[in-house]
Amino acid sequence: MKWPETLTVVRHGESAYNALKKAREQDPRYADFKRAFNRRRKNPEVAKAMAEELVRDGTFSLGVGDHDTPLSEKGHEQARITGKKLAKMIDLPDVIFVSPYERTRETLASMATAWPELGEVKVVEEERLREQEHGTALLYNDWRIFQLMHPEQEILRDREGPYWYRYPQGENVPDARERNRSLLGTTTRDYSDKDVMWVGHHLSILSTRANLERFGADEFIRLDDEEKPVNCGVTIYRGDPDLGQNGRLVLDVYNQQLY
C-alpha cells in the first residue's frame, strides 16, 4: 500500500489567543462595540471610532506574531490529557510532523509529558503545517475591527466568499489546501505503511479532510461552520489496502475531544 498505515492529525490546545477571544466576549466594552458594528450601515463613524479606541487600548491584542502565540495553561492541560488517552488509541508514531508555531510545538511537548514514548519519535518541524496566514488582519486580532479599518476588504470578502477571499499579505483557503496537498504527497512518498502523526492547526485538519475526501468549496465551508475543529481535537485516517489500485486512507475518527 502506498499510503501510511495511519495518519493522526491533532490540533493544538487552547492558545493564548483562543483564551483572549473568550475573555473579549465577556467584556462589556466589546459588547457595546458589537452593537455599533451591527448598526454600522446607519452610523459607520461611531463604529469606526469605537474600533480605533479598542486598537489604541490594546486590551484585545497579544502583541506577538501568530507564530509566537503560546498555549494557555488550559491548553497545556488539554494536551496532557490528550496525550495520555491517545496512547491507548493508536500505535506509537514512526514520525511526527509538527507546525513550527509555538502553540503546536508546546502541544506536542505537553502530550509527551503524559506519553513519554513520544519523546523518542523522530520529529520534523514542517512549515507546510502552519495555520492559514491572515496577513494585515493580524494587526487587529478581530475580524470586525479589521473590516472597519479596511472597509474595502469587507466588500471584497462579501464578493469573493470566505473560501476564495485572500487576506492582504496573507492566504485564502486554497493556498492552505495547496500546502496540505504537498505535505500529503511527501508523507505518502516517504512513510508508506508507517504510522504518522501531524500536530497542526484548524486549517490543517479541514484541509486534510478536504484533500483526502475531495471536498469542494461548499462542503469545506459547511464543515467549518457546522463541525469546526476543537482545540486538541483528534482526527485519524487508517489505510485500507483493498480500496483502489494502491489502497487509500479512510476516515476513522474526526475531531474527537479526549479531555
Residue pairs with C-beta under 8 A, 6 or more apart in sequence:
1 192
1 193
1 239
1 241
1 246
1 247
2 188
2 192
2 246
2 247
3 188
3 192
3 193
3 239
3 246
3 247
3 248
3 249
4 187
4 188
4 191
4 192
4 193
4 194
4 195
4 196
4 237
4 239
4 249
5 193
5 194
5 195
5 238
5 239
6 90
6 91
6 195
6 196
6 236
6 237
6 238
6 239
7 187
7 196
7 197
7 198
7 208
7 236
7 237
7 249
8 86
8 90
8 93
8 195
8 196
8 197
8 198
8 234
8 235
8 236
8 237
9 197
9 198
9 199
9 200
9 204
9 205
9 208
9 234
9 235
9 236
9 237
10 82
10 86
10 107
10 111
10 197
10 198
10 199
10 200
10 232
10 233
10 234
10 235
11 200
11 201
11 202
11 204
11 205
11 229
11 230
11 231
11 232
11 233
12 71
12 75
12 79
12 99
12 101
12 103
12 104
12 106
12 107
12 199
12 200
12 201
12 231
12 232
13 71
13 72
13 74
13 75
13 76
13 77
13 78
13 79
13 82
13 103
13 106
13 107
13 110
13 231
13 232
14 71
14 72
14 74
14 75
14 78
14 231
14 232
15 69
15 70
15 71
15 72
15 75
15 103
15 231
16 62
16 69
16 70
16 71
16 72
16 103
17 62
17 69
17 141
18 72
18 75
18 231
19 72
19 74
19 75
20 60
20 62
20 141
24 30
24 60
24 142
27 59
27 60
29 54
30 54
30 60
32 50
33 47
33 50
33 51
33 54
33 144
34 144
36 43
36 46
36 47
36 50
37 47
37 51
37 144
37 148
39 46
39 47
40 47
40 48
40 148
44 148
44 151
47 148
48 148
48 149
51 144
51 145
51 148
51 149
52 149
54 60
54 142
54 145
55 61
55 140
55 145
55 149
60 141
60 142
61 140
61 141
62 69
62 141
65 138
66 101
66 131
66 133
66 134
66 138
67 100
67 101
67 102
67 130
68 101
68 102
69 101
69 102
69 103
70 102
70 103
70 106
71 79
71 102
71 103
71 106
71 107
71 110
75 103
75 106
75 107
75 110
75 231
75 232
76 106
76 110
77 110
77 259
78 231
78 232
78 259
79 106
79 107
79 108
79 109
79 110
79 111
79 232
80 110
80 111
80 113
80 114
81 114
81 232
81 258
81 259
82 111
82 232
82 234
82 258
82 259
83 110
83 111
83 112
83 113
83 114
83 115
83 118
84 114
84 115
85 258
85 259
86 111
86 115
86 234
86 258
87 114
87 115
87 117
89 234
89 236
90 195
90 236
91 195
92 117
92 118
92 121
92 195
93 118
93 121
93 195
93 196
93 197
94 121
94 122
94 191
94 194
94 195
94 196
95 121
95 122
95 123
95 124
95 191
95 194
95 196
95 197
96 108
96 118
96 121
96 122
96 123
96 124
96 196
96 197
96 198
96 199
97 123
97 124
97 126
97 129
97 183
97 187
97 196
97 197
97 198
97 199
97 200
98 104
98 105
98 108
98 123
98 124
98 125
98 126
98 129
98 198
98 199
98 200
99 105
99 125
99 126
99 127
99 129
99 130
99 131
99 199
99 200
99 201
99 204
100 125
100 126
100 127
100 130
101 130
101 131
101 201
104 129
104 199
104 200
104 201
105 125
107 199
107 232
108 118
108 123
108 199
111 118
111 199
112 118
112 119
121 197
126 183
126 198
128 179
128 180
128 182
128 183
129 179
129 183
129 198
129 199
129 200
129 201
129 204
130 179
130 200
130 201
131 200
131 201
131 202
131 203
131 204
132 170
132 171
132 172
132 173
132 175
132 176
132 201
132 202
132 203
133 167
133 169
133 170
133 171
133 175
134 167
134 170
134 171
135 167
135 168
135 169
135 170
135 171
136 146
136 150
136 167
136 168
136 169
136 170
137 143
137 146
137 153
137 167
137 168
137 170
138 170
139 146
140 146
140 149
146 153
147 153
147 154
147 157
150 168
153 168
156 165
157 165
160 166
161 217
161 221
162 173
162 221
162 224
163 172
163 173
163 174
163 217
163 220
163 221
164 172
164 173
164 174
164 217
165 172
166 172
166 175
173 203
173 207
173 217
173 220
176 203
176 207
177 207
177 210
177 211
179 207
180 203
180 204
180 207
180 208
180 211
181 207
181 211
183 198
184 208
184 211
184 212
187 196
193 239
198 204
198 208
202 228
202 229
205 229
205 233
205 235
205 255
206 220
206 223
206 224
206 229
208 235
208 237
209 215
209 223
209 235
209 251
209 254
210 219
210 220
210 223
212 237
212 249
212 251
213 251
215 223
227 254
227 255
229 235
229 255
230 255
230 257
232 257
232 258
232 259
233 255
233 256
233 257
234 253
234 255
234 256
234 257
234 258
235 251
235 253
235 254
235 255
235 256
236 251
236 252
236 253
236 256
237 249
237 250
237 251
237 252
238 249
238 250
238 252
239 247
239 248
239 249
239 250
240 247
240 248
240 249
240 250
241 247
243 250
